[in-house]
Amino acid sequence: MTGARPSACAAVGAVRSNGLVSSAFHRLDVELDLPFDFLPGQFAMINEAGPRAWTFSRPFSILAAEDGVLSILYRVVGRGTAALAALGPGAALQVLGPLGEPFPTPQADRAAVLLGGGVGLPPVFAWLQRWGRPGDHAFFGARDGGEVPWDLLGDRWRVSVDRGEGLPGGRTAFTGVVTALAASAPDLPSHGSATVYACGPGPLLRAAADLARRRGWTCWVSLEEHMGCGYGVCKGCVVQVADDGRIRNATCCFEGPVFDATRLPDLGSPAPVPHAASGDIPPGSCGGAP
């Protein structure tokens, strides 16, 4: 459903630009020493190079990759992202990617309903940039108007804010959660004729899955999990998935981060047998702070 996946590579890069694009979100553009391609929904593990390297690389969804420049969008939430935000042009970075399962490609008979919340914007933004069609619908939610990267979104995205404040002059936004904005949109497709692609915090994904269930739509979600390695070895990003009527543990970085929402019991899908198959490794964590 996604076509041939680009091969992952370990590249060295130099910061081209790194700065705020809203009151909360930074955009990092990195010039790489190797060609780099990706599919929407994939991610990269990023670290400083040399003796300044962090103990664990950090995972970031890919916003864009063009002409050897990798772009990510991030929020400062801990030591790693604070160190990243302090890097200026020319700073050296290590990049491993692209990694993970991407979003599916469009279906000709189904419109896309894209839902991005906060720093969960990059996967759905990249999907719209790569595959967007006139009949697709894009919604983005933020805490307030100051957090919204207006220049990045352009006119294609409809915006919601939790608090109706901080809106730049001339800008308008729906007050409430982004799934409520989508559910109230009068031009959404009829029952069973759309696919939801969503990324954001847990409450958004649960609401997205519920919206899709009620309208008979397919729903794909990209999970935000802490990751230590990015390729399924450390078991720091284990999530529960349902297969063949049973729950088992899956590494989000290797089998995801994109999953069919009906396979994720945490999103309210019908509960299968409530225990993991024997031999599965229980959830744990070996990742550092963000």
N, C-alpha and C positions, 0 to 999 in steps of 0.2 A: 504493500500500500504506500510505501514511501520511496520506492526506487532504490538505486544503489547508494549505500551509505558511504560517505567519504572516509578514507582511512585516517586513523588517528596518528598524530606525530608529536614528537617532543621538539618544540621550537624555542629559540631564544628571541626575545623581542626588546625593543626600546620604546619607552613612552613617547608618543607623539603629542598628545594633549590629555589633560586630566583635570576636570573641573566641574563645578556645579552646573546643572541644567535646570534646576528648580531649587526650592528651599531645602529639599531633602535628598535629591538624587544627583549622583555624580556620573559623568560619562568618561570612560577611559578608552582611548584609542591607542593601540599598540602596533608598531611596525614590526613584522616578523621576518625572520631570515629564511623561511620556507613558505611555499604556497599553502594557503589555508582555505578550505571550504567547509561548509556545514549544512545540515538540514534543520529547519526551525524546530525548536524543542531540545536540541542538543546543547551541551555545556562544555566548558573548559575548566581545567584546574590551573590556577595561577599562583605564582610565588615570586618573591624577590629572588634575584640571582646571587650566587656567591655566598660569602660568609654572613650576609644579612638575611638569608633564607629563613622563613618560619619553619617550625617543626612540622606543620601540616600545611599543604597547599589549600587554597580556598576554591570552592566550586562557584562558578558564575554562569548563568544562562547567557547564551550568545545573542547579542542584539543585531550585529551585522558583521560581515567579513567581506572585504572588497579590496582588490589590488594589493593584497598582502597586509592589509590593516584589519586587525581584530578589534571590535568594539563591544564593550559591556556597559551595563547600567547597574549601579550599586548604591546602597545606602550605608553609611557608617553606623555599625552596630556593635563593634567590639575591637579588639586589638589588631586583628588582621586587616579589617577594612579601614581602620584609622591609619595604619601604616601605609596602606595602599593610597589613601587620599593625600598623604604627605609627599608622594612621589612627583617630581617634576619632569619636564621634557628631557629625554635622554637616559632616564633611569632604566636599568636592566631588569627584565622579567623573564621567568621561565613559564612556558605555556604548554600544557598537555591537552590535546583535543583534536578534533571534536569527539566527545564521549557521549554515551547513552543513546537510548531509543528516541527518535524524533516523533513529532506529530505526523499523523497520516496526511497524505495529499488530498486535495479536494475531490469530492464526488460530484459528477456532472448534474445529478438530479437532486442535490441537497445544497442549500445555502449554508454558509458558515456563520456561526454566532460566536464571536471572539470576546472573551471576558478576561481582562487583566486587572489585577489589584496590586497597587503599590509597586514594589520592585519585581513583581511577577509579570510586568509588562513585556520584557524582551522576547520570550518565546512566541507570544501571540502577535506582537509587533512584527517579528521576523516572518511569521506565517503570512500576514497580510501583505508584507512587502514582496514576498516570493510568489505567492499564489492568489492573492486577492482578486476578486471579480466584482463587477458592479453590484451584484445582488447580495454580497456579503455584508455583515453587520458587525461593527467594532465598538466595544464599550470599555472604558477605563475608569477605575475608581481610585480616589486618593482621600487622605484625611481632610485636606482643605485645598483651596485654590492655589496656594503658594507651592504646594508639593507637585502640582501637575506640570510635566514638561511640555508646555503648550507648543513651543516651536518644533519639537520632535513629532508631536502627534499630528499637527496640521489640521485640516478640516474633515478628515475621514472618520475621526473618532468622536463618539459621544461620551461626555464626561459626567461622572457623579462625584460628589464630595460628602464626607460624613458631616462636616460643619460648613455652612454656607458663608465662609469668610475667606479673606485672602485672595479673592478673585481679581485678576488684573482688569483694568478698565476695558469695557466692551466685551468681556468674557462672561458667559453664563454656564451654569452647571446644575444638574439635578441634585437636590439635597436628599441623601439617603445612600444605601449600599448599591453597588453596581449591578447586582442581580435584580434588584427592584427596578432600576432604570431599564434594564433589558426586558423584564417581564411586562413593563408598562408601554413598551414601544409598539405603536399601532401597525408598523410595517413588517413585523417579524413573520417568518413563514408559518404556514398552517401546520396542523398536527402531523408529525412524522416526516416532515420534509426539510429538516435542518440537522446540522451537526454542531455541537458545542465544543469549542477548544478553550480551555481555561487554565490560568495559572495565577496563584496568589496564596494568601493564608488559608488555613483550614476552613474557617467559616465560609469563605467565598466558594471554595471547592464543593463543600457540602450543599450550599445553596444552588450552585451551578448544576450539580448532579440531580438535585430535587427538581429544578426547573425542567431539565431534560426529561426526567421520568414522567412528569405531569403532562408534558407535551408530546411524548412519544419520540423524542429526539435521541440520537446517539450522542454520547458525551465522552470526550477525552480530556484528561487533566494532567498537568505537569506538577509533580510534587516538589515542595521545598523542604529538603532534608539536609542535616549536617552530614558531610562526607569527609572521610579521612584520606582515601586513596583515589577514588573516582572510577575504579574498574573492578570492584567486587571482591577484593581480597580482605580488607580489614573488617568487614561486616558492621561498620559504624552507621549505616543508613538503612538498616533492615526495616521493611514494612510488611504488613500482612496482606496477602492477596488470596483470592478464592479461585481454585481450579478444581474442576470435576467434583464439585460438592464438598470440598474440604478446604480448610484454611492452611496455608503454608507461609513461610517467611521468604521474602525475596529482597535482594539488594537493590535499593532504589537506583543506584548509579549504573548498574549493569542491565537490569531488566526494565528499568525506567530511564529517566524520571517520568516519562509519559506512560500512562496506563489508561485502559478502558475503565471508566468510572464504575461499571457494574462489577468489576473484579475487586473492588476495594471496600471491605466491610465498614471501614471507618467513615465512608461517605454515605452510609445508610442503605447500601445495596442489600438484597435479601441474604440473611445470615445462613451460611452453610454450617457443616459440622464444626463446633467451636473449639477445635484443638488442632495444633499443627501436626503434619505428618512426621513420623519418626525420622530422625536423622537431620532435621532442619536445625540450624543454629539459631538460638534465641536472640531477640533483639539486644544489641549492646551499643557501645559507643567508643570509638577511639579517636574521634575528631576533636580538634581544639575549639576554642571559642571563636566566634565569627570575627 
